[in-house]
Amino acid sequence: MLAFFAPLLVGLAGVVAGCTQPPQTFFAAAVSESLAQVYGTDPSSTGAGAARTAAPVPDVLSPFTFWPLPGAQGATLQALQRKERTPPLRYRVIVIPGSGCAGMGSIADRYFAGLLHAQVLVLHKPGVDPQARTESADCGPDFVQQDRLSAWVAHARAALQADALQRERDGAPALPQLLVGISEGAELLVALAPEVPRLAGLVVLASSGLDPQEAGALQAQRLGAQADWDALGRSLRARMPDSTVLQGRSLGYWSDLWHWPLALPLVQSPWPLMQVWGGDDALVPQAAYERFAVLASARTEPYCARRIDGADHGLQRRDASEGAEDGVQQVWAWMEQWARAPTAGLCAPLLGAQGVPAPAQ
């Protein structure tokens, strides 16, 4: 199962090594089964823990290559990069994945297949092997202690600075670039945007856009787990050491999440914003998406949103009469449409001539 792409809302991603008590419902690891069906899964993933964490043999035919980038304080990020699949080259996409300790290497070719005319760069957190399929419940204690938003954004910022410098040295073409955040990855977009030359817009997938604490509270209410959410807040106020593990995450992780601003920075950001989510997302309440849409209506820069009815957190939808539908590839199709006529704006494929939502394509 691909827990990497379907973490619980804002990183509420289950039991990891070091947690001594079973998690509450809204902290349990959850995945999009349809996403696993679309992009494949390692048959060993249903076996013992050792089997679940085994990395598959790299696909020698994959167009993606491993590319180490420097993070903060001497760390290294194992990124993936790929050239355009089809000429001409029109743009570049930088992807910040969701939470967890699995990588995108084993499915990257299929997941990003629809980005035909784009170069693609995918960042991974330090310590994450791009080929690993480690389930959230099996993340090691070192990862648990290192994993927090403030550290992740510092590492990603350093990596993007190095990427821009290397492209300048290599004389790479000055392409328009899109910054894509998947679930938890969306929480970093505004902080990372200044490091992306010729940034043409932000794309948010399966993230409400609200501050993580507010979105988490809505999810707790939705699941009837408000008491557990409140207990976590009391633990934060008790000022225990950041290394303390609660609900599978370090207290440092929860502290960052509790105070992380997202809604106002997104509303005030000077870049076009596209947001897409599933109407049957079990990990992010529809109320959270709707609340952010109201806030985003005050943006001075273009904002477009699309709910894919019947789709889950991984943007996968299954219709009994038509079979599975992959909403991720639909998002890439919209981006490809924009790239053919970028002057129309990032939101043009989602908006009709009168600036209203266009029919689904």
C-alpha positions in Angstrom: 0.0 0.0 0.0 1.2 3.5 -0.9 0.9 5.2 2.5 3.3 7.9 1.1 0.6 9.3 -1.1 -2.3 9.1 1.3 -1.1 10.2 4.7 -3.7 11.2 7.2 -4.6 14.8 7.1 -1.6 17.1 7.6 0.6 14.2 8.5 -1.5 12.3 11.0 0.0 9.2 9.6 -0.1 6.4 12.1 1.9 4.4 14.4 5.7 4.4 13.8 8.5 2.8 15.7 8.7 3.9 19.3 4.9 4.3 19.9 3.9 2.0 22.7 0.1 2.4 22.6 -2.3 1.7 19.7 -3.2 5.0 17.9 -6.5 6.6 18.0 -8.6 6.4 14.9 -7.7 9.7 13.4 -4.0 9.0 13.8 -4.1 5.5 12.2 -2.2 5.0 9.0 -4.7 5.1 6.0 -4.1 4.6 2.4 -6.0 5.0 -0.9 -6.6 1.4 -2.0 -7.5 2.6 -5.5 -4.2 4.5 -5.7 -2.4 1.3 -4.9 -4.4 -0.5 -7.5 -3.6 2.1 -10.2 0.1 2.4 -9.5 0.9 -1.0 -8.3 2.1 -2.5 -5.0 4.8 -4.8 -3.9 3.2 -8.3 -3.2 5.4 -8.5 -0.1 3.8 -5.4 1.4 1.1 -7.5 3.0 3.6 -9.7 4.8 5.8 -9.2 7.9 7.3 -5.8 8.8 10.7 -6.8 7.3 9.0 -7.6 4.0 7.0 -4.4 4.0 10.1 -2.2 4.3 12.1 -4.0 1.6 13.0 -1.8 -1.4 12.0 -3.3 -4.8 14.6 -3.7 -7.5 14.9 -0.4 -9.5 13.2 -0.4 -12.8 16.1 -0.1 -15.3 13.7 1.2 -18.0 12.4 4.1 -15.9 13.3 7.5 -17.3 13.8 8.8 -13.7 17.3 9.0 -12.3 18.5 9.5 -8.8 20.0 12.9 -8.1 21.4 13.8 -4.7 20.9 17.4 -3.6 22.3 19.1 -0.5 19.9 19.8 2.3 20.5 21.9 5.4 23.5 21.3 7.8 25.2 18.8 5.5 22.2 16.5 4.9 21.5 15.0 1.5 18.2 14.7 -0.2 17.7 11.8 -2.7 15.8 13.5 -5.4 14.4 12.1 -8.7 14.6 13.8 -12.0 13.3 13.1 -15.5 13.5 14.8 -18.9 10.4 15.6 -20.9 8.7 12.5 -22.3 7.8 14.1 -25.6 9.3 17.1 -27.4 9.0 20.0 -27.3 10.1 20.9 -23.8 7.7 23.5 -22.5 8.0 23.7 -18.7 9.4 22.2 -15.5 7.5 20.7 -12.5 9.0 20.5 -8.9 7.1 18.1 -6.6 7.0 18.1 -2.8 5.5 14.8 -1.8 3.3 14.0 1.2 4.3 12.6 4.6 5.7 9.2 5.4 9.1 7.5 4.8 8.4 5.8 1.5 9.8 7.1 -1.8 8.2 7.7 -5.2 10.9 5.9 -7.2 9.1 2.7 -7.8 6.0 4.3 -9.3 7.3 7.7 -10.5 7.2 6.8 -14.2 3.5 5.8 -14.1 2.5 8.5 -11.6 3.9 11.4 -13.6 3.2 9.8 -17.0 0.8 12.6 -18.0 3.5 15.3 -17.8 4.5 14.9 -21.4 6.3 18.1 -22.2 7.7 18.8 -18.7 10.9 18.1 -16.9 10.2 16.7 -13.4 12.1 17.0 -10.1 10.8 15.2 -7.1 12.3 15.9 -3.6 12.4 13.4 -0.8 13.0 14.1 2.9 16.5 13.3 4.2 16.7 9.6 5.1 14.0 8.6 2.6 15.2 6.1 -0.1 13.4 6.9 -3.3 12.9 3.2 -4.0 11.6 2.3 -0.5 8.0 1.3 0.1 8.1 1.5 3.8 4.7 1.7 5.4 4.1 4.6 7.9 3.8 2.1 10.7 7.4 0.9 10.0 9.2 4.2 9.8 12.4 4.0 11.9 13.0 5.9 15.1 15.6 8.1 13.5 13.1 9.3 10.9 10.5 9.9 13.6 12.9 12.2 15.5 14.1 14.1 12.4 10.7 14.5 10.8 9.2 17.9 11.4 8.0 20.7 9.1 10.6 23.2 10.1 13.4 20.8 9.3 11.8 19.7 6.1 11.3 23.2 4.7 15.0 24.1 5.6 16.2 21.0 3.7 14.0 21.6 0.7 14.9 25.3 0.5 18.6 24.4 0.5 18.0 21.7 -2.2 16.1 24.1 -4.4 18.8 26.7 -4.1 21.3 24.2 -5.2 19.1 23.1 -8.0 18.7 26.6 -9.3 22.4 27.3 -9.1 23.3 24.1 -10.9 20.9 24.8 -13.7 22.4 28.3 -14.1 25.9 26.8 -14.3 24.8 24.2 -16.8 23.1 26.8 -19.0 19.8 25.1 -18.7 16.8 26.6 -20.6 14.9 29.3 -18.6 11.6 27.4 -18.3 8.5 28.4 -16.5 8.2 26.2 -13.4 5.3 24.9 -11.4 5.6 23.9 -7.7 3.3 21.0 -6.8 2.5 20.0 -3.2 0.9 16.6 -2.5 -1.0 16.5 0.8 1.5 17.4 3.5 3.9 18.7 0.8 1.5 21.5 0.1 2.3 23.0 3.5 5.8 23.9 2.3 4.9 25.6 -1.0 4.7 29.2 -0.1 8.0 29.0 1.9 9.7 27.4 -1.0 8.3 29.5 -3.8 10.9 32.3 -3.7 13.6 29.7 -4.4 12.0 28.7 -7.7 13.1 30.9 -10.7 10.4 31.8 -13.2 7.7 30.3 -10.9 4.4 30.3 -12.8 2.1 28.9 -10.1 1.4 26.7 -7.2 -0.6 23.4 -7.5 -2.1 21.9 -4.3 -3.3 18.3 -4.4 -5.3 16.7 -1.6 -4.6 19.5 0.9 -7.2 21.8 2.4 -5.1 24.9 2.3 -6.1 25.7 5.9 -3.5 25.9 8.7 -2.7 22.3 9.7 -4.0 22.7 13.3 -7.4 24.0 12.1 -7.7 21.3 9.4 -6.7 18.6 12.0 -9.3 19.8 14.4 -12.0 19.5 11.7 -10.9 16.0 11.0 -11.0 15.1 14.7 -14.5 16.4 14.9 -15.5 14.5 11.8 -14.3 11.2 13.4 -15.6 11.9 16.9 -12.0 12.1 18.2 -12.1 15.6 19.6 -11.0 14.4 23.1 -7.9 12.8 21.7 -7.0 15.9 19.7 -7.5 18.0 22.8 -5.3 15.7 24.8 -2.5 16.1 22.2 -2.8 19.9 22.6 -2.5 19.6 26.3 0.7 17.6 25.9 2.1 20.3 23.7 1.4 22.9 26.4 3.0 20.7 29.0 6.4 21.5 27.3 7.7 18.0 27.3 11.0 17.3 25.4 10.6 17.5 21.6 11.9 14.0 21.3 8.8 12.6 23.2 6.8 10.4 20.8 3.0 10.9 20.9 0.6 9.2 18.4 3.6 8.0 16.4 5.2 11.5 15.9 7.7 13.4 17.9 6.4 16.3 20.0 8.6 18.5 17.8 6.6 17.4 14.8 3.3 18.2 16.5 4.6 21.5 17.8 5.5 22.6 14.3 2.2 21.4 12.9 0.2 23.2 15.7 1.8 26.6 14.8 2.4 26.2 11.1 0.7 29.0 9.0 -0.7 28.1 5.7 -4.0 29.7 4.9 -3.0 33.3 5.1 0.3 32.8 3.2 -1.6 31.0 0.4 -4.2 33.7 0.2 -1.6 36.4 0.1 0.9 34.6 -2.2 1.6 36.5 -5.5 1.3 33.3 -7.6 -1.6 31.7 -9.3 -3.0 28.8 -7.3 -4.7 25.6 -8.5 -6.2 23.3 -5.9 -7.7 19.8 -6.6 -9.1 17.2 -4.2 -11.4 14.2 -4.0 -15.0 14.5 -3.1 -14.7 11.2 -1.1 -11.5 12.2 0.7 -11.6 10.2 4.0 -8.5 12.0 5.3 -9.4 15.7 4.8 -13.0 16.9 5.6 -14.9 18.5 2.8 -15.7 21.3 5.3 -11.9 22.1 5.4 -11.8 22.5 1.6 -14.9 24.6 1.6 -13.6 26.9 4.3 -10.4 27.6 2.5 -12.3 28.3 -0.8 -14.1 31.1 1.0 -10.8 32.5 2.2 -9.2 32.1 -1.2 -11.9 34.1 -2.9 -10.2 37.2 -1.5 -7.0 36.5 -3.4 -5.7 39.1 -5.8 -4.0 36.4 -7.9 -6.0 33.8 -9.8 -7.4 30.9 -7.8 -9.1 27.8 -9.3 -10.3 24.8 -7.5 -11.8 21.5 -8.6 -13.4 18.7 -6.5 -13.3 15.4 -8.3 -16.6 13.8 -7.2 -16.2 10.3 -6.0 -12.4 10.5 -5.8 -10.5 9.6 -2.6 -7.4 11.3 -1.0 -5.2 9.9 -3.9 -7.6 11.5 -6.5 -8.7 8.0 -7.6 -12.3 7.3 -8.5 -14.0 4.0 -9.4 -17.3 4.0 -11.2 -19.1 0.7 -11.3 -20.0 1.2 -15.0 -16.8 2.7 -16.3 -14.0 1.3 -14.0 -11.3 3.3 -12.4 -10.5 6.9 -13.2 -7.2 8.5 -12.3 -7.6 12.1 -11.2 -3.9 12.6 -10.9 -3.5 12.2 -14.7 -6.4 14.7 -15.1 -4.4 17.3 -13.1 -1.4 16.7 -15.4 -3.7 17.1 -18.4 -4.8 20.5 -17.1 -1.1 21.5 -16.6 -0.2 20.3 -20.1 -3.1 22.4 -21.5 -1.8 25.5 -19.6 1.7 24.8 -21.0 0.5 25.0 -24.6 -0.9 28.5 -24.0 0.7 29.8 -20.8 -0.3 33.4 -21.4 -3.9 32.4 -20.7 -2.9 31.6 -17.1 -2.6 28.5 -15.0 -6.3 28.5 -14.1 -7.5 28.8 -17.7 -8.1 25.0 -18.2 -10.3 24.9 -15.1 -12.2 28.1 -15.8 -14.6 28.9 -18.7 -14.6 32.1 -20.7 -16.6 33.8 -18.0 -14.3 32.8 -15.2 -16.5 30.0 -13.9 -15.6 26.3 -13.5 -15.4 24.6 -16.8 -17.0 21.1 -17.3 -14.8 18.2 -16.3 -12.6 17.0 -19.1 
